[in-house]
Amino acid sequence: MAAYSRMAPYSCPMTDTPSPSVALDDQLCFALYAASRAVTARYRPMLDELGVTYPQYLVLMLLWEEDGQSVGQLGTRLALDSGTLSPLLKRLTAAGLVTRHRRADDERSVSVRLTDAGRALQGPACSISAEMIDALALNQSQFDELKAQLRLITERVAETRAIAPV
């Protein structure tokens, strides 16, 4: 029996990469999907109190970082096309949280700015961020490493898609 417990070095190459599988629990895509849904579901009641959806919250965060961005800049940062972003911005405008104006220097470009009501949500949003960080129960290095790994996944998958034959 002991002879069968060891693989001969020539019988099967050993690698550090995962083996292909169709089992759901082996899929990284499902783990990411389930985590994303869980995080978004955790945000929902807190964002409901602010009167915004998760995608609207993401737009507001970008404008809190730098107000007066163009629709194109917002779309690039959020990886959203204008067909998705425009209705979202229309709803934020209707809610009185942002304004949209054509730029004087480029009539083709629309600038998005926070209103006073939109700026006022920044404080409550900070407490939402704190609650989510507490829910994750990660220390700073774990938090930073997780973000780095997720960004790397996004980058690699996007690179693969960009060079894949059509």
C-alpha positions in Angstrom: 0.0 0.0 0.0 2.7 2.5 0.8 4.1 2.3 -2.7 0.8 3.6 -4.1 0.6 6.6 -1.8 3.4 8.3 -3.7 3.1 9.4 -7.3 6.0 8.8 -9.6 7.6 12.1 -10.7 6.8 11.3 -14.4 3.2 10.3 -14.0 1.5 13.6 -13.4 2.9 17.1 -13.4 2.4 19.0 -10.2 1.5 22.6 -10.4 0.2 25.3 -8.0 -2.7 26.2 -10.2 -6.2 24.9 -9.4 -7.5 22.0 -11.3 -10.4 22.5 -13.8 -13.7 21.6 -12.3 -17.5 22.0 -12.8 -18.3 21.6 -9.1 -20.0 24.9 -7.9 -18.0 25.0 -4.7 -14.8 24.9 -6.8 -15.7 28.0 -8.8 -14.1 31.3 -8.0 -16.8 33.0 -10.1 -19.5 31.7 -7.7 -17.5 32.7 -4.6 -17.2 36.3 -6.1 -20.8 36.3 -7.1 -22.1 35.2 -3.7 -19.8 37.7 -1.9 -20.9 40.5 -4.1 -24.6 39.7 -3.5 -24.0 39.5 0.3 -22.1 42.8 0.4 -24.7 44.6 -1.7 -27.6 43.1 0.4 -25.8 44.4 3.5 -25.6 47.9 2.0 -29.2 48.0 0.9 -31.0 48.9 4.1 -28.4 51.5 4.9 -28.6 53.1 1.5 -32.4 53.0 1.6 -32.1 55.3 4.6 -30.1 57.7 2.3 -32.6 57.2 -0.5 -30.1 55.9 -3.0 -29.3 52.6 -4.7 -25.9 51.0 -4.6 -24.9 52.2 -8.2 -26.0 55.8 -7.2 -23.9 55.5 -4.1 -20.9 54.7 -6.2 -21.4 57.8 -8.3 -21.8 59.9 -5.2 -18.5 58.5 -3.8 -16.7 59.6 -6.9 -18.2 63.0 -6.7 -17.3 63.3 -3.1 -13.7 62.6 -4.1 -13.8 65.1 -6.9 -16.8 67.1 -7.8 -17.6 68.3 -11.3 -16.5 65.1 -13.2 -17.7 64.4 -16.7 -20.1 61.6 -17.5 -17.3 59.9 -19.4 -14.9 60.1 -16.4 -17.6 58.6 -14.1 -18.3 55.9 -16.6 -14.7 55.0 -16.9 -14.1 54.8 -13.2 -17.3 52.7 -12.6 -16.8 50.6 -15.8 -20.3 51.6 -16.9 -21.4 52.6 -20.4 -23.4 55.8 -21.0 -26.6 53.8 -21.6 -26.4 52.5 -18.0 -25.0 55.7 -16.5 -27.3 58.2 -18.0 -30.6 56.9 -16.4 -28.8 56.6 -13.1 -27.7 60.2 -13.3 -31.2 61.3 -14.4 -32.6 59.7 -11.2 -29.9 61.4 -9.0 -30.8 64.7 -10.7 -34.5 64.1 -10.1 -33.7 63.3 -6.4 -31.9 66.7 -6.2 -28.5 65.2 -5.4 -26.6 66.2 -8.5 -26.9 68.7 -11.4 -25.8 68.0 -15.0 -24.6 70.8 -17.3 -22.9 70.8 -20.7 -19.3 72.0 -20.3 -18.5 75.4 -21.7 -15.1 74.2 -23.0 -16.6 71.1 -24.7 -20.3 71.1 -25.6 -20.2 67.3 -26.2 -19.2 66.7 -22.5 -21.6 66.8 -19.6 -20.3 67.8 -16.2 -21.9 66.3 -13.0 -21.9 68.3 -9.8 -23.1 67.6 -6.3 -25.9 69.8 -4.9 -25.9 70.8 -1.3 -28.2 67.8 -0.6 -25.8 65.5 -2.3 -22.8 66.9 -0.3 -24.8 66.4 2.9 -25.0 62.7 2.4 -21.2 62.3 2.7 -21.3 62.3 6.5 -23.9 59.5 6.8 -22.1 57.6 4.0 -19.0 57.6 6.1 -20.8 55.7 8.9 -22.0 53.2 6.3 -18.4 52.6 5.3 -17.5 52.1 9.0 -20.3 49.6 9.5 -19.2 47.6 6.4 -15.6 47.5 7.6 -16.8 46.2 10.9 -18.9 43.6 9.2 -15.9 42.3 7.3 -13.9 41.9 10.5 -10.6 42.2 8.6 -7.5 43.9 9.9 -5.8 46.6 7.8 -3.4 44.3 6.0 -6.1 41.7 5.3 -8.4 44.4 4.0 -5.6 45.9 1.7 -4.6 42.4 0.5 -8.2 41.5 -0.4 -8.7 44.7 -2.3 -5.4 44.1 -4.1 -6.4 40.6 -5.0 -9.8 41.6 -6.3 -8.2 44.4 -8.4 -5.7 42.0 -9.8 -8.6 39.6 -10.8 -10.4 42.4 -12.5 -7.3 43.5 -14.4 -6.4 40.0 -15.5 -9.9 39.1 -16.6 -10.3 42.4 -18.5 -6.9 41.9 -20.2 -7.9 38.4 -21.2 -11.2 39.6 -22.6 -9.5 42.4 -24.5 -7.1 40.1 -26.3 -9.4 37.1 -26.8 -10.2 36.3 -30.4 -13.8 37.2 -31.5 
